[in-house]
Amino acid sequence: MQVLLNIAGYLINSFLIILFVVVLAKYVLSRQGKDLNTVFLGPLIKDFSETIFNQARKFISIEEESTLSITLLVIFVVLFWLVGSFIIK
């Protein structure tokens, strides 16, 4: 049973890492004022981050994008830590 929990935990953490990297890339590039269409994988980051932000706005009532980015980054780190602490043994 623990093997299945470990596999599920690693899959969840992998997904959280992908979400973290996408939101972090969007945050850093928007802070630098770069156009996401000119950056390598920029359109993919833009589309994926907009989907993440739209879903997050349903649960978190923060309209400013930079504050929402930081909030999501903190949530992803906390969830990563919780999964690593309580599911993966």
SVG drawing of the C-alpha trace seen along z (x, -y; Angstrom):
<svg xmlns="http://www.w3.org/2000/svg" viewBox="-15 -46 29 48">
<polyline fill="none" stroke="black" stroke-width="0.4" points="0.0,0.0 2.8,-2.4 4.3,-1.8 1.1,-3.1 1.1,-6.1 4.7,-6.8 4.0,-6.7 0.9,-8.9 3.0,-11.3 5.7,-11.5 3.2,-12.1 1.5,-14.9 4.8,-16.5 5.9,-16.3 2.7,-18.1 3.2,-20.7 6.8,-21.3 5.5,-21.9 2.9,-24.4 5.5,-26.1 7.9,-26.5 5.2,-27.9 3.9,-30.4 7.4,-31.4 8.4,-31.9 5.3,-34.0 6.0,-36.1 9.7,-36.7 9.1,-37.5 6.3,-39.9 8.3,-41.6 11.1,-42.2 8.6,-43.5 9.3,-41.0 6.8,-40.0 6.0,-36.3 5.5,-35.8 9.2,-36.5 10.6,-34.2 11.3,-30.5 8.2,-28.6 6.6,-31.9 3.2,-31.2 2.9,-27.9 3.8,-29.5 1.3,-32.3 -1.6,-30.0 -0.9,-27.5 -0.4,-30.3 -3.7,-32.0 -5.5,-28.7 -3.9,-28.4 -4.8,-32.0 -8.4,-31.6 -8.9,-28.5 -7.2,-30.1 -9.4,-33.2 -12.4,-31.0 -11.1,-30.2 -8.9,-33.1 -10.3,-36.6 -7.0,-38.4 -7.2,-40.4 -3.7,-41.7 -1.6,-39.2 1.7,-39.7 0.1,-39.1 -1.8,-36.1 1.5,-34.7 3.2,-35.0 0.2,-33.5 0.2,-30.5 3.9,-30.0 3.6,-29.8 0.6,-27.4 2.6,-25.2 5.5,-25.1 3.3,-24.3 1.5,-21.5 4.8,-20.1 6.0,-20.0 2.8,-18.4 2.8,-15.7 6.5,-15.0 6.0,-14.9 2.7,-12.9 2.3,-10.8 5.8,-9.9 7.6,-7.7"/>
</svg>
